[in-house]
Amino acid sequence: MKTCRVRPCAVPLLCFVITMSLPWNVGLATVQSGAPGALSARMETIAGLAAPAPMVLIPAGWFLMGTAHVGEILLGFEGPYDDTEQPQRRIWLDAYEIDRDEVSLGNYVAWVLRASRQIDPQLAGEIAVMRRLPAETLSAWPAFHLRWYDADDYCRSLGKRLPSEAEWEKAARGTTGRLFPWGTTAPSPWLAVFNRQIEDALLPLAPVDSFVEGRSPYGLQHMAGNVAEWVQDWGGIDYYVTMPDRNPIGPATGRYKIVRGGSWRSGPAMLRTATRGGAPPMFSSSTIGFRCARSVP
């Protein structure tokens, strides 16, 4: 069995060889029928301020996925976070489009209301607690406190889908295997939102269209930090060894869905473009959001 090199990490992202007991929040509250009027009105305002979500075309071609084996242990960012991201593979992906930005809270709440969906009670609670923040601020934040199934349904309702893990990684690092979306420079506060704590009961999130200095080679924003992101794939500790070299979509089944990119609570190693995380699909957290993709005919 492969081993996981454990490093400090405050986000609820799981190394696949470790079984963890998580404080899942799987109960849901219906906003339309059960929420107080003030909260419903607040959500309507947040939804009404939602901005359009631009998409970026990622051309067909090869890219480097994962981290190469080396003959020595590297203590910096060049070495693997754990060995589930090895070996490095040359992977072909057909052309696809992917959201430039993480799905915003405004767009997510608009979908919840439009589709009469249920919302995680922790998200409803956060919105209520942060009533002192302008609705414009909350609307521009990334969506959070949502399960993998919610993210999947959202994307499908728009004729999109969650990106595969390979699609996410190519969009984050380009064709040459960038260490971080912006290059090889270590993470810093002007490149990404990371290594932060809740202050005065407020989440340290940033608007989805901010931090342009930290963009990926294709112009995607917040592919490192802010919120980590659900992708389509199930996790598999040895999948990189056996995955096809064209359009891989992950194992057929699993216990954890892959989560990528690191979040506002993550240490800098989690922001590497090759670092893999995962969580049960019923899990929700203030550190996990998503973006959507779609195939190009």
C-alpha positions as CSV (number, residue, x, y, z in Angstrom):
1,M,0.0,0.0,0.0
2,K,1.2,3.5,-0.7
3,T,1.8,5.8,2.2
4,C,0.7,9.3,2.7
5,R,3.2,12.0,3.7
6,V,1.2,13.9,6.3
7,R,1.8,17.7,6.3
8,P,0.0,20.4,8.3
9,C,-3.3,21.2,6.7
10,A,-6.3,22.9,8.3
11,V,-8.8,22.3,5.6
12,P,-11.0,19.2,5.6
13,L,-9.3,17.6,2.6
14,L,-8.5,13.9,3.0
15,C,-5.4,12.0,2.0
16,F,-6.9,8.9,0.4
17,V,-5.0,6.3,2.4
18,I,-6.4,7.6,5.7
19,T,-9.9,7.0,7.0
20,M,-11.1,10.0,9.0
21,S,-14.1,10.6,11.1
22,L,-15.7,13.9,9.9
23,P,-18.3,16.0,11.5
24,W,-20.6,15.7,8.5
25,N,-23.5,18.1,8.2
26,V,-26.0,16.2,6.0
27,G,-29.2,17.8,7.3
28,L,-30.8,20.4,5.0
29,A,-33.1,23.3,5.6
30,T,-35.7,24.5,3.0
31,V,-35.3,28.2,2.5
32,Q,-38.6,28.8,0.7
33,S,-40.8,27.1,3.4
34,G,-38.8,27.3,6.6
35,A,-36.5,30.3,6.6
36,P,-37.4,33.6,8.4
37,G,-38.6,36.3,6.1
38,A,-35.6,38.4,6.7
39,L,-33.3,35.6,5.5
40,S,-35.3,34.9,2.5
41,A,-35.3,38.6,1.5
42,R,-31.5,38.7,2.1
43,M,-31.0,35.7,-0.2
44,E,-33.2,37.3,-2.9
45,T,-31.1,40.4,-2.8
46,I,-27.8,38.4,-3.0
47,A,-29.2,36.4,-6.0
48,G,-30.3,39.6,-7.7
49,L,-26.8,40.9,-7.7
50,A,-25.3,37.9,-9.4
51,A,-22.8,38.7,-12.2
52,P,-22.5,36.7,-15.5
53,A,-20.1,33.7,-15.3
54,P,-17.6,33.9,-18.3
55,M,-16.1,30.7,-19.6
56,V,-12.6,30.1,-21.0
57,L,-11.7,27.7,-23.9
58,I,-9.0,25.2,-23.1
59,P,-7.6,23.9,-26.5
60,A,-7.1,20.2,-27.2
61,G,-3.6,18.9,-26.5
62,W,-1.2,17.2,-24.2
63,F,-0.2,18.4,-20.7
64,L,1.9,17.2,-17.8
65,M,-0.3,15.9,-14.9
66,G,1.0,15.0,-11.5
67,T,4.5,15.1,-10.1
68,A,7.6,13.3,-11.3
69,H,9.4,10.8,-9.2
70,V,12.8,12.0,-8.0
71,G,15.6,10.2,-6.4
72,E,15.6,12.3,-3.3
73,I,13.1,13.7,-0.8
74,L,12.4,17.3,-1.7
75,L,11.3,19.4,1.3
76,G,10.1,22.4,-0.8
77,F,7.2,22.7,-3.1
78,E,8.9,20.8,-5.9
79,G,8.3,17.5,-4.2
80,P,4.9,15.8,-4.1
81,Y,2.4,16.6,-1.3
82,D,1.8,12.8,-1.2
83,D,2.4,9.9,-3.6
84,T,-1.1,9.8,-4.9
85,E,0.0,12.5,-7.4
86,Q,2.6,10.2,-8.8
87,P,3.8,9.3,-11.4
88,Q,3.7,12.3,-13.6
89,R,1.9,11.5,-16.8
90,R,1.6,13.1,-20.2
91,I,-2.2,13.3,-20.7
92,W,-4.2,14.3,-23.8
93,L,-7.5,16.2,-23.3
94,D,-10.0,17.1,-25.9
95,A,-11.0,20.8,-26.1
96,Y,-13.3,22.0,-23.4
97,E,-14.6,25.2,-21.7
98,I,-14.3,25.9,-18.0
99,D,-15.6,28.8,-15.9
100,R,-13.0,31.5,-15.5
101,D,-14.2,32.1,-11.9
102,E,-15.4,30.0,-9.1
103,V,-19.2,29.8,-9.0
104,S,-20.3,32.9,-7.1
105,L,-22.6,32.8,-4.1
106,G,-24.9,35.1,-6.0
107,N,-25.3,32.7,-8.8
108,Y,-25.6,29.7,-6.5
109,V,-28.3,31.3,-4.4
110,A,-30.2,32.4,-7.5
111,W,-30.2,28.8,-8.7
112,V,-31.3,27.5,-5.2
113,L,-34.3,29.9,-5.3
114,R,-35.1,29.5,-8.9
115,A,-35.2,25.7,-8.7
116,S,-36.8,25.6,-5.2
117,R,-33.8,23.7,-4.0
118,Q,-32.8,23.0,-0.4
119,I,-29.9,24.8,1.1
120,D,-27.3,23.7,3.7
121,P,-28.4,25.1,7.0
122,Q,-24.8,26.2,7.7
123,L,-24.8,28.3,4.6
124,A,-28.1,29.9,5.7
125,G,-26.6,30.5,9.1
126,E,-23.5,32.1,7.6
127,I,-25.7,34.4,5.5
128,A,-27.7,35.4,8.6
129,V,-24.6,36.0,10.7
130,M,-22.9,38.1,8.0
131,R,-25.9,40.4,7.7
132,R,-23.7,43.4,8.4
133,L,-21.8,42.8,5.1
134,P,-23.3,44.4,2.0
135,A,-25.2,42.0,-0.2
136,E,-22.9,43.1,-3.0
137,T,-19.9,41.7,-1.1
138,L,-21.6,38.3,-0.4
139,S,-22.9,37.9,-3.9
140,A,-19.4,38.2,-5.3
141,W,-17.9,35.6,-2.9
142,P,-17.5,32.0,-4.1
143,A,-20.3,29.6,-3.2
144,F,-19.6,27.4,-0.2
145,H,-21.2,25.0,2.3
146,L,-22.5,22.8,-0.5
147,R,-22.2,19.1,-1.2
148,W,-20.7,17.5,-4.3
149,Y,-24.2,16.5,-5.3
150,D,-25.3,20.2,-5.1
151,A,-22.4,21.3,-7.3
152,D,-23.1,18.5,-9.8
153,D,-26.8,19.4,-10.1
154,Y,-26.0,23.1,-10.4
155,C,-23.6,22.5,-13.4
156,R,-26.0,20.1,-15.1
157,S,-28.9,22.5,-14.8
158,L,-26.9,24.9,-16.9
159,G,-26.0,22.4,-19.5
160,K,-22.5,22.1,-18.0
161,R,-20.8,19.6,-15.7
162,L,-18.1,19.5,-13.1
163,P,-14.6,19.4,-14.7
164,S,-12.7,16.1,-14.5
165,E,-9.6,16.2,-12.3
166,A,-7.4,16.2,-15.4
167,E,-9.4,19.1,-16.9
168,W,-9.1,21.1,-13.7
169,E,-5.3,20.5,-13.5
170,K,-4.6,21.5,-17.1
171,A,-6.7,24.7,-16.6
172,A,-4.7,25.4,-13.5
173,R,-1.1,24.7,-14.7
174,G,-1.1,24.8,-18.5
175,T,0.9,22.5,-20.7
176,T,4.3,22.8,-19.0
177,G,3.5,21.6,-15.5
178,R,3.5,24.9,-13.6
179,L,4.0,24.4,-9.9
180,F,1.4,27.1,-9.0
181,P,-1.2,28.7,-11.4
182,W,1.0,31.8,-11.6
183,G,4.3,30.0,-12.0
184,T,7.1,28.9,-9.5
185,T,6.9,31.8,-7.1
186,A,5.8,30.8,-3.6
187,P,2.3,31.8,-2.6
188,S,1.9,35.3,-1.2
189,P,-1.0,37.4,0.0
190,W,-1.3,39.2,-3.3
191,L,-1.4,36.0,-5.4
192,A,-4.0,34.0,-3.4
193,V,-6.2,33.8,-0.4
194,F,-4.7,31.2,1.9
195,N,-3.5,30.5,5.4
196,R,-6.2,32.7,6.9
197,Q,-8.5,32.5,9.9
198,I,-12.0,33.6,10.6
199,E,-11.9,37.1,12.2
200,D,-14.8,38.8,14.0
201,A,-17.1,36.0,12.7
202,L,-16.4,36.8,9.1
203,L,-15.0,34.4,6.5
204,P,-11.8,35.8,4.8
205,L,-13.1,35.2,1.3
206,A,-12.5,37.3,-1.8
207,P,-14.6,38.1,-4.9
208,V,-14.4,35.4,-7.5
209,D,-13.1,37.8,-10.1
210,S,-10.3,39.2,-8.0
211,F,-6.6,38.4,-7.5
212,V,-5.7,38.7,-11.2
213,E,-2.0,38.4,-10.4
214,G,-2.6,34.8,-9.4
215,R,-4.3,33.8,-12.6
216,S,-3.5,30.5,-14.4
217,P,-1.9,30.4,-17.9
218,Y,-5.4,30.3,-19.4
219,G,-6.6,33.3,-17.3
220,L,-8.6,31.4,-14.7
221,Q,-8.8,33.0,-11.3
222,H,-8.5,31.5,-7.8
223,M,-7.3,28.1,-9.0
224,A,-5.3,28.3,-5.8
225,G,-6.9,29.4,-2.5
226,N,-10.2,31.2,-1.7
227,V,-12.2,28.0,-1.8
228,A,-11.1,24.5,-2.8
229,E,-13.1,23.0,-5.6
230,W,-15.1,19.8,-6.2
231,V,-14.3,18.0,-9.4
232,Q,-16.1,15.1,-11.1
233,D,-13.8,12.3,-10.2
234,W,-13.8,9.7,-7.5
235,G,-10.5,9.5,-5.7
236,G,-8.1,6.5,-6.2
237,I,-4.7,6.3,-4.5
238,D,-3.1,4.4,-7.4
239,Y,-5.2,5.9,-10.3
240,Y,-2.2,7.8,-11.8
241,V,-0.5,4.5,-12.5
242,T,-3.3,3.1,-14.5
243,M,-5.3,6.0,-15.9
244,P,-5.6,6.2,-19.7
245,D,-3.5,8.8,-21.4
246,R,-6.4,10.3,-23.2
247,N,-9.4,12.0,-21.4
248,P,-9.2,10.3,-18.0
249,I,-12.3,10.6,-15.9
250,G,-11.3,8.9,-12.7
251,P,-12.2,5.5,-11.1
252,A,-15.7,4.2,-11.6
253,T,-16.5,4.2,-7.8
254,G,-15.0,5.4,-4.6
255,R,-15.5,6.8,-1.1
256,Y,-14.2,10.4,-1.7
257,K,-14.7,12.9,-4.4
258,I,-11.6,14.8,-5.5
259,V,-11.2,18.3,-4.2
260,R,-8.6,20.6,-5.7
261,G,-6.9,24.0,-5.3
262,G,-6.7,24.6,-1.6
263,S,-8.7,27.2,0.3
264,W,-8.5,30.2,2.5
265,R,-7.5,27.9,5.4
266,S,-4.9,26.0,3.5
267,G,-1.1,26.1,4.0
268,P,0.9,26.9,0.8
269,A,1.6,23.3,-0.1
270,M,-2.1,22.7,-0.7
271,L,-2.1,25.5,-3.4
272,R,0.2,23.5,-5.7
273,T,-1.5,22.6,-9.0
274,A,-0.7,18.9,-8.5
275,T,-1.8,18.5,-4.9
276,R,-4.8,16.3,-4.5
277,G,-7.5,16.3,-1.8
278,G,-10.8,14.6,-1.3
279,A,-13.9,14.6,0.8
280,P,-17.1,12.4,1.0
281,P,-19.7,13.7,-1.5
282,M,-22.2,14.5,1.3
283,F,-19.6,16.7,3.1
284,S,-20.0,20.5,3.1
285,S,-17.7,23.2,4.4
286,S,-16.9,26.9,4.2
287,T,-13.7,25.9,2.5
288,I,-15.1,24.0,-0.5
289,G,-16.9,25.5,-3.6
290,F,-16.7,24.6,-7.3
291,R,-16.7,25.8,-10.9
292,C,-18.3,24.2,-14.0
293,A,-17.0,23.0,-17.4
294,R,-18.5,21.7,-20.6
295,S,-17.3,19.7,-23.6
296,V,-16.7,21.4,-27.0
297,P,-18.3,19.6,-29.9
